[in-house]
């Protein structure tokens, strides 16, 4: 800091009118030459804050997978021993991998562009001029200005403090804000809850306190995703099943049956490949990626992909009123002087009060817009607003030398219980109006009992602007069985009136959070579960309310835009921030609504439900194939007979009954409510379906071995078993495609037609080595498939009744 000096610069005077200025000592910040010097030395805040993985990471994640390695080895073996049609599964995997990479790159492009829009831009002072710059352009020794809601993006040391209070709970776990004075340290990742000031950047880039955390926890994360966790669990079990099955098949074909080596390997590969639900991983990635792109078009930045899934599982949405149900701005609708106070003097006080805060909140901004300050008023001290206090203060030297101190804030906080003004204020609150009390303070602003012996001077009545899209959004959540709770720092009666205007159920019985049983967690959980509207909630109480809801098994989403919402946003299962919200709220939220539209939330919920519901459907298809493949391999090995299928047969069946239809089904609309226990629910249907399909196909194969005899009978036996297996797999697809729409029916019919074309086209018969011989056995195969279809229907209905949604 040797190259920086304090100099006199022009700065707006807080007590004067707009445009007035005075000479005050201030830190000018670095000069352009000093900035260039630090950039040349590499002393730049160059830690990348990415909203997605890099292109190289995407390619590696899609190419270098466990099953791609297994299938790649099997594909290489088939390429050596031939024929090529038995290696079709390899080309399918290449296509799948390519699709996955392309879709995720599309999602990356969308995420990166949206992240750039929502990126925090700190205010940095250089050459005496304050300007917003990208985070990555901050250099060592920069002077960074702070205000309420701003996040410290680098480590530093406080230079200027105007009642600066910083919350370091995200880093240290300490809930109480820390008052910062010049010389005190500032840690990156902390955020301002009250006051303002400036600090010098002492550590930038990867040296900053929170930089390592930011790099290790990139915003594109795959944590806490039940879908991905469940699929990984399934794949782990499949891997362990494949090894002994492969050994059993190859030894059986080589040693017991005495088949030639190349034929034994082909049959072994045919038994192993269908066990791998390779397309399931692809479709999950594609579904998430397309969801990101769709939401991106709605100006919704998904900072963590599982947030799409998580919001679909939410059963309680906690809303902050200001900025969510109401628009950020307010208007002064009435000024009521009290006890004979001079209206002109009151307006002068309010004008000076508004000018005393360089970064007013929404309430004070309404005062600023309504009352202009005068030159003759000089601000001598301030007490910044904080959500915990719920009031702010300012001291002035009035014309003629009179000194006064004033508080402006929540009447029910500043006034004692039972005050004569409270009924009047309650009447205004019941109309959905917001009321501020302007009171003369008998004590200095820094006195611990400054709120005692106040002299109420005026009521400032504010009219809040309701969001026109809020009623429809609240109605959507009610229809979907999602509880909506409004948790606000404002007066409970006022919040309840606003919520009632928007049609929120239970809004007529608002709860004052100060009266909640905080010492009894169980009683508090019950009160929070039963209530719909809560007022006078402190930031810590918001956090506690989220915690007690989670303790009762609820999946909680929290929306907000102010610094008072940060702790609750962080602890909620899903945090949703408005794009115009503070830097701190955008940093901890998983979803950022860049257009500040609360009406976007139903789209996020619908997208999550589409992903979860559809992946659950198609997972049943894939895992049914895994189950019957394992069963067939075991039965064949135990019976000491050749495996009935070649790789090409199962590639054909997988493509027509799983691969192609699953792709369409995974991307279709789906409004089913998300339910937990993904693996359990999928396996309830996949295991019995796979067992029925495997036993039926094996039974047909045994009958065909009796019916067709001779050295060249295996192709005919295989064709009969393939017909049965295809028809059963098609019936599973038919069940999963419900409820039927025209395109779902067309999809199922198209898959059946595709198989029929293979059976009747000579060159396709030869290519896939499929040819039905005679009429007896083919019709027997159809009959066995029909019986299996009836069993499938009965089993699915029984499971549905036994384990209802």
C-alpha positions, 0 to 999 in steps of 0.5 A: 500500500505504499503507492497509495495515498489519501487525497481529497476527492469529490463525493456526494454529501449524505446530508445534502441534496442530490448532486451536492458535493463536499471535500472529504478525505478518501482513498483514491485507489490504484492508478491505471499504471499500478493496475497494469503493473500488477496484471503484468506480475500476475497479481490478478483474481484469476480463479475461474468461477465456472457454471459448467465443466470444461469441454475436455471434462465433458468429453472425458466424462462421456468417453472414459466410463466403466461400461464404455471400456467393457463394451469397447473390449467386447467390440474389439473382440467381435471385430477380430472374430467377426462377423461385423453384424455381431458388433453392431452394439459397438456402433450404438455405443459410439452414437450414444456417447456422441449424443451425450457429448453434443447435448452436454456441450449445448447445456454448457453453452447455455450455462456459461452464457447465463452465468456471465449475465448473473456474475457478480461485479464488484465496485472497485475504486481506481483513480478516485472513480468507483466503477463495477468491473468483472471479478476476474479483473480485480488485482492486488491492492484494489480498493473494493467498496461494500454495501448491504448484500455485497459479497467479499470476492477476495481477502482484504483489510477494512479501509473505511467503515460506516457501521459495517457489519459482515456475516462470516457464517458461511465460512466460520459457522458463527451466526452473529454478524461481526462489526468491522472497523478499519484495519480488521480483516475481511475474508472472501466468501463473507457478505455484508448484512448492514452498513457499508465501507471499503477494503483493500484486496490483500489476497487475490486469486488462488491465495484467497481464503475461499478460492480453494473451496470455489475451485473444488466445488465448481457450480456444475456439481452432481451431488445429492442426486438420487437419480445418479446415485441410484443408477451408479448403485445399479451399475455397480451390482451389474458389474459384479454380476457380469464377471462370473456370468461371463466365465460361466458362459465361456467355460460352458460353451468351450469345455462342456459343449465343445463349440469352436472358440470364435462361436463360444466367444460370440455367444458369451458376448451376446450374453454379457452385452445386454446386461449393461444398461448403457443407454440409461446413463446416456439418457439421464445425462441427456435429460438433465442437459436438455432440461438446462437448455429449456430452462435457460431459454426462460432465463433460469440459471441452474448452478447445480444440475441436481437442482432440477431434480431436487425442486421436483421433489420439493413438498414445501416452498418457503417464500420471502414476500419482498421481491417474490410475491411483491415487486421490489419497489414500493410507493409512499401512499400516505404520511400521517404526522402524530401528536401535532407534528409539523408535516413540513418538518416531518417531510424534511426529516424524511428527505434528509433520512433518505439522503443519509443512506447511499444504498437504501433498501426498498422501503427507504428508496420509496422515501427517497423518491417521495421526499427531496433533501434540503441543503441546510440539513447535515448528516452527523451519524447513521445507524444502518438498517439490518434485518435483525434490528428491523430499523435504521437511524440517522442523526442530523444538524438541522437548520439553526444548529439544532441536533436531532437523532431519528429512527425509522423502522417497524412500529411493532418493534420500536413501540412498546406492547400495548401502545395506543398506536398499534391498533391503528397500525394493525388496521393499515397492515390488515389492508396489505399496506406496509407501515414505517414509524419515524420516531425522535430518539432521546439517546445517541444512535450508538446507545444500547437502549436507543429504542427506549423513550422514543417520541413517535413523530409520523407513520409512513404508509407504503403501498406494495406492488404485487406481482401479477404472476404470483396468484397463478404460481401459488395456485400451481403449487396448491394444485400440485400438492406443494405447501407454500409458506410465506416467511417475511421480516415484515409485520405478520398482519401486513404479510397475511393481507398481501398473501390473502390478496394473492389467494394463498390458503391459510393467509388469514391466520398469520403468525408472528415469529416472535411468539413461536416456541423456539425453546421447544423444537417439536412444538415449533416444528408443529407450528411451522407445519401448520402455519402458512404466513409468518411475519417478523422473522429474523434471518436466524429464525428463517434458518431455524424454520427450514431446519424444523421442516426438514426434521419432519421429513419435508423437502424444502425449497427457499426463495429470496433475494435479500441478504437476510435470506442467505442462511435459509437459502444455504440450508434449504434443500433447494435455494432459489434466488432472484437475479436482482438479489444480492451477490450473497444470495446468488452465490449460495442459491442452486437456481437463479431466476435471472428475469426475477420472475417468480412465475418461472418456478413452475417451469423448473418444477415441471422440468424436474418432474419430467426428468425424474418421471421419465428416467424412472420409466425408461430405467424399468425398460433397461433393467428389465433387459438386465434381469432377463439377460442375467437369468438367461445366462444362468439358465443356459449355463445350468442346462449345458446348452448353447446360448440362444442368441447372437449379439446381433439379435439382442442389439436388434431387440434392444434398439426396437424395444428400449433404445429408440423408444426410451429416447422419445419417452425420456424427453416427453412431457411428464407431470407425475409428482417426484417420489423417493426411493428410485432404485426400489421403485424401479426394481419392483417392476423390473425384476418380475418383468425380467424374470417373466421375460427370461423364463418365457424366452428360455421355455420357447427355446427349449420347445424349439430345441425339441421341435427343430433338430439336426446340426443346423437347427440352432438358427431356427431355435434362436429365431423362435426364442427371439420372437417370444422375447421381442413380443414380451419386451414390446409388451413391457414397452406398451405398459410403460408408455401409458397413459396413451397418446397418439404419438405413444401408440404410434411409437409402439406400433412403429417398433413392432413394424420395424421387427416385422420388416426384419422378419419378411425382408430376405437380406435383413433375415440373412443380416440378423440371422433370423428366419422363422421355420414352419408355422407350429413353432412360431405360433407357439412362440406367440402363444407363450408371449401372450401368456407372459403378457397376461402375467406381466399385466397381473404382476404390474397391477399387483405391484401398483396396489401393493406399493401405491404412489 
